Amino acid sequence: MRRKRVTLAGISNDNARRASLKKRRLGIMKKRSELIIHYGGHVYQVIYRPDESEPMIWSSHDEVQHLLDEYSKTPKLDCSKKTVN
């Protein structure tokens, strides 16, 4: 039996929108910890919230900045080889 088609719409109620963002953020954080446990390595997470100017960053801000600096130093050809669409 099929599910009904869901129509996507923005959440107009501010309190409901914040609650939904909080639930989704917790779910994404759980997925991040699962990825670290199962696959090891580094997982960085950046979440932009509409009501704040600074993003929420998991792992430390310095580690993320170091990763972005390393990525920007690599030649464009090497970056495009590792990029997946």
Buried (B, 14 or more C-beta within 10 A) or exposed (E): EEEEEEEEEEEEEEEEBBEEBEEEBEEEBEEBEEBEEEEEEEBEBEBEEEEEEEEEBBBEEEEBEEEEEEEEEEEEEEEEEEEEE
